[in-house]
Amino acid sequence: MLRSSSLTSLLQKPTEPVLDDLVVFAAVAENGGFTAASGRLGLAKGRISTVVRRLEKSLGSNLFVRTTRRVSLTEAGRQLHEQTQPLLRGLAEALTAIGTSGSVLSGTLRISASVDHAVHSLTPALAEFAAHHPGIAVDLRASDRIGDLVTEGIDIAFRVGWLRDSSLRATRLANLDQWLVASPEYLARVPIPRRPSELATRDWIALTLLPRPLTWKFTGRRGRVLTVRMAARLRTDSAVCLRSLVLAGAGITALPRFSIENDVRSERLVRLLPDWTLPQGGIYAVFPPGRYVPARVRAFLEFYRSRINAA
């Protein structure tokens, strides 16, 4: 448990690099590990570890549980993150405002995103942002192919799911829930699955962009975990086509909640096994190498982060 006096006393010590330490702590917490935080901040992994240990010593509490496979927040770490995140975000917004005050945002904002994410989430935000900043030109490149940010001149890329390359300079903007869905027409032809194991005998539609498109892990309310191997006659490398196939009654699949929530609400799709959860991914902003991020990119990132977390 983090004592309330610990954070207060820490912030009252001007000789210590408190702000820098909290920024590093937030990077580890929000990116799920020391390696990812290193890529985000452009600092050596050893330096990240040193800063976290110093902060833990100052507070008298362990902030992270470290294992060989993952890093997660302790209860004290969770409290610290909840208390300091609004302060750090407010400071970032203030710096962005000062950096752009007295001048109009201008230049070309080059953005890369998957087609599905661009259609269902990114384009409405871009339209609103562009209306607020007429000096900004937007070049949106929507593709399910992961391109090279440097050679293509991309300012910021949005990626959904899991980052395979931990060396990327990235920040997690929001969590990503997946829903298991099928159309009413398909469910009229086959028995509705009541347990994850029954999915192995249904028509699965596979997204080949995933590292293991046929193997899925389900977690029940009491922590029970089941792994199911699917059988798929239909496969696609496009999340947009995946949604179209399931809407057409071709079978069952898993899709990000943001892309099919309206379909479920309008009963065009039915959510299956709601008592079981699928692995949670994330929505990430990925930057090219280098520490400098243009004002127009910072402004849009904060605008979009606020928008998707308010949804």
N, C-alpha and C positions, 0 to 999 in steps of 0.2 A: 504494500500500500504506500502510495506517495504522500508524504506529509505536506499539507498546504504550506507550512512554514519553510519547507525545503526549497520550493520554487521561488518564494518571496526572497529568502536570504540569498539565493543564487543570483537573482536579478539585481540585488543591491550591492554586488561586488564588481565595481567598474573595472578592476584590474584584470578580470578574467574575460576571455573572448566568448561571452555567453551567447551572443547572437549567432556567431559562426557555428558554435556547438549545436544550437537548436536547429539551425538550417541543416546541418549534417544529420542530426537525429531524425528530422522530418523526412529527409531523403531516404534514409534506411527504412523507416516505417512505411512510407508510401510506395516504395519500390520493392519491398519484400526481401531485401538482403543487402549485404555490403558491396557485392560486385555490381549490382544494378545501380546502387547509390554512387559508386565510384564513376560509372559511366555517365550518370546524370550530371554530377558536379565537376567532372574533370579532375578528380583527386585520386591519388593512389589508394588502393584498397587498405593498405597498412595504415595510412593516414586516417582513413574513415574509422578503422577499429580503434586507433589511439584516441580520437576525439570522443567516441562513444564511451570508452572506458573512463576517460576523464570526467565526462558528464555524469556517469553512474557513480563515480567516487564522490563528486561534489554533492549529489543528491542523496547519497546513502542508500540507493535502491538499484536493483538490476532492472534494466529497461527492456531487455530482449532475452528470449530463450533461444539459444543457439544449438542447432543440431547439424549433423553432416549434410542434411538434405534441405533444411529451410531455417529461416529466422522469423520469429513471431514475437509480438509484443507481450510483455508481462502485464499484469493489472496496473502496476505503476506506470509502465510505458504507455498504456492506453490512456490513462488519466493525463499524463503529460502531453500526449499528442492532442487530446481533446481541448486542453487548456491553451496550448500555444498555437495550434493551427490557425484559428481566426486572427491572432495577432500577426503571425508571419504572412498570412494572405493579405491582411490589410496593409502591411508594410510594402509588400510587393506591388499592390495596386497603387499605393501612394507614390512609389518610385516610378511606376509606369506613367502615372499622371504628370509627375514633375518632368519626366523625360520627354513628354510630348506636349506640355503646356506651352502656350505661346506659338505653337506651330501646328499645322494640320498634318495628320497622318497621310503619307503619300507613298508612291511606289507600287510595285507589283507584288502581290502575295501569292506565292506559288505553293499549292497544297496538293498532297497526294493522299488518296483514300481508296478503300475497296468500293466497288460499285454499290453494294448493299448498304454500307454505312453512309456513303455519300447521299444516296437517294432518301433514306429514311431518317437521317439525323443531321448530317452536315449541311446539306444545301439550304434548308430553311434558316439555319443560323448564319450562313454566309450571306444570304439575301438581306437579312436584317442588319448585319454588320456593315455590308456595303452601302446600305441606305443611310446609315449613320456617318459613314466616312466616304464622301464622294471623291476624295483624292486618291482612294485606294483602287487599284485594278486587281482583279482576281483571276488567277489561272488555276482552275481545278482539274486535276488529272485523276479520273476515276478508273481504276483497273484492279483486277484481282491478282495481277502480277506484282510482285514486290520488286520495285526498281531500285536503282542506285541514286541516293539523294544528292550526292555530289555531282555526278556527271549529268544528271537531269536538272540541276539547279533548283531543287526543292527546298523551300524554307522550313516546312513542317509537314510531317506525314502522320496520319492517324491510322493506327492498327488495332484490330479487334481480336480478342482471344488471348493467345499466349505468345510472348516474344521468344522466339527460338534462339536469337542471338543476344546473350546477356551483356555483350560489350556495347550495345547500342546506347546512345545518349537519349534516354527516354524518361518520361514521367507518366505515372498512372493517373488518369483523370477521373475514372469512375469504375465501379465493379460492373461485370457483365453476367447477367443471369441467362441461362439457357432453358427453354421450354421444349418438352416433347409434345408434338402436335400431329394431327391427321385431320382430313376433311370428313364432314358428316357422311358424304357419299361413300368414302372408303370404309368407314366404320359400320355402314349399313350392310356391307358385304362380308365382313369378317367379325369374329367375336372381339369385343373391346378388351384389350389387355388389362388385367387387374394386378399383375405382378411384373416386375422387370424381366424375369426369366421367360415370360411368354412372348417377349419381343423377338426372341430368336426364331420364332416360327411365323413371324409377320413379314410383310414386304418393307424392308428398310431402304431408304434413299440415302446414299452416302455422298458426303462432300469430300472429294479427294484432296482438297487443300489441307485437310487436317492430317497430323502425323499418324494417327491410328483411327481412320474413319469408321471401322467396323467394331471396335472394342470400346465399350462405354461402361463407366463406373457410376453406380447409383448409391446414394446415401439416404437411409430412412430417418425418420424422426428420432429414433432411439439410437442413432449412430451406426446402425447395421449397414454394412457395405456389401454390395453385390456387383460383380463384374459380368457383363453379358456380351457375348460374341454374336453380332448380327449377320444376317444373310441379305446381300443386296444385289438385285438384278439391275437396278438403275443407279448410275453414278454420274456426278457432275463436278466440274471444277469451279462452279459459279454459285454463290449464295443466292443470287437473284433467281437463277434457274431452279435451284433447290426449292425455293419458296413456291415458284410457279408449278413445279411438279407435285408438291404436296397439296396445293390448292386444287389441282386437276384430279386429285383422288388416286395418285399413283402409289401411295403408301404412307409410312410413318417416318418422321425425321426429327432432329433437334435443331432449333434455330434460336438466334439471340432474341431475347424478349422484346427489344425495341423494334424489331422488324416485323413481328407478327402479333403484337399485343392488340392492335386494332382489329386484326382478322379474328382473333379469339373473342373480342368484345362484340363484334358483329355476327358471330357464330358462323363465319366462313370456315373457321378451323376450330377444333376441339383440343383443349389441353388435356393430355393424358398423364396419369400417375402423379397428380399434384403433391402427394405426400412423400414423393421421392425427389431428391435434388440431384442435378448433374454438376460436374465440376464447374466452379465459377472462374470465369476469365476476367479480362479487364479491357478498358478502352485506353489506349496509350497515345501520347503525343511523342513523336520521334524526331530528333533534330540531327542535322548533319554535324560532323566534327567541328570543334571550335567553341569557344566560350561565348562569343558575341552573338546575341539574338536581337535582330532589328526591332525597333519600337512597334512597328506594325504587326510583327509576329507575336510579340509579348501581349499586345493589346487584344489581338484576336484569341489567343490562347486563354486569357483570363475571361474574356467574354463567353467563349464556348464552354469552358469549365463550369462557369456559373449556370449556364443554360441547361447543360445536361444533368447537373446535380439537382436542379430545381424541378426537373421533369418528374 
